[in-house]
């Protein structure tokens, strides 16, 4: 049973790279920042000195048993002079927050759209903050160093989006890591649900194919950016790929194969987690149901923007990070 949990944890790391795409254009708004939080839950008028929050007649208190790990799928050019090109150091195109209960040994994945609109902090080459511009949350990563600093900046924006909830740890995986992972497990077999021959001639509707790393990258990454909801189709393929990958990883019985997979991914990862902390995650039971940050997607200035439903998000934050008194 523990092996299966280890497999799911590795999957969470790998899946952080599934949504990588190739856009580096900052979305600038004219009417304020859609999705920007008015205040952290803890700083609202209803909060008293003991940290208790009152919402809709109910009282809540922050659950100190809850810890979080942010998994990021990053698209960046390995040949770029990372750290010296503010705004061009990659994007966190997949954001999944693992919410763990250290006492109950359970975990829940909270999925955040890479298009969620928030105030992006713009920095110069020396690291000085210049301004804040409206943009997709995925873009904050670009204004770090392409590694630790980028992860920290992105974690800060996720915290801001979630009403001040702390992001305790992070792990990022590049798109190249997805390719390496697919090849490391011997390929992933899928049945193509729709006609995607525009992406690759082998992606015919109904065709059952085994994806190597190169094909897997196309399958989970490519989309028609001219179509507003094309990302939804891509996410469906990504979910299909995840399920197939789970099955493949759960079939691994030899612990040395897991260690080999970690080693194959090491050069593609950035994390502040220790090896011991990663190993401890194998003891957690992860919910199969993924919670998504609620909202709607619109087109503005020729780009997709995800406008977060703050009222519904607040309910999710209270449910995941607070105790009902």
Secondary structure, DSSP 4 states (H G I P E B T S, - for coil): -HHHHHHHHHHHHHHTTTT-----PPP--SS--TT--SS-GGGSTT--TT-EEEETTEEEEE-TTEEEEEEEEEE--TTS-TTSSTT-S-EEEEEEEEEEETTTTEEEEEEE-TTBEEEEEEE-TTS-EEEEEEEEGGGGGGGTTSSHHHHHHHHHHHHHHTTT----EEEEEEHHHHHHHHHHTT-EEEE--S--TTT-TT--TT-EEEE-HHHHHHHHH---TTSTTHHHHHHHHHHHHHHHHHHHHHT---HHHHHHHHHHHGGGEEES--HHHHHHGGGPEEPSSPEE--EEEEEETTEEEEEE-HHHHHHHHHHHHEEE-
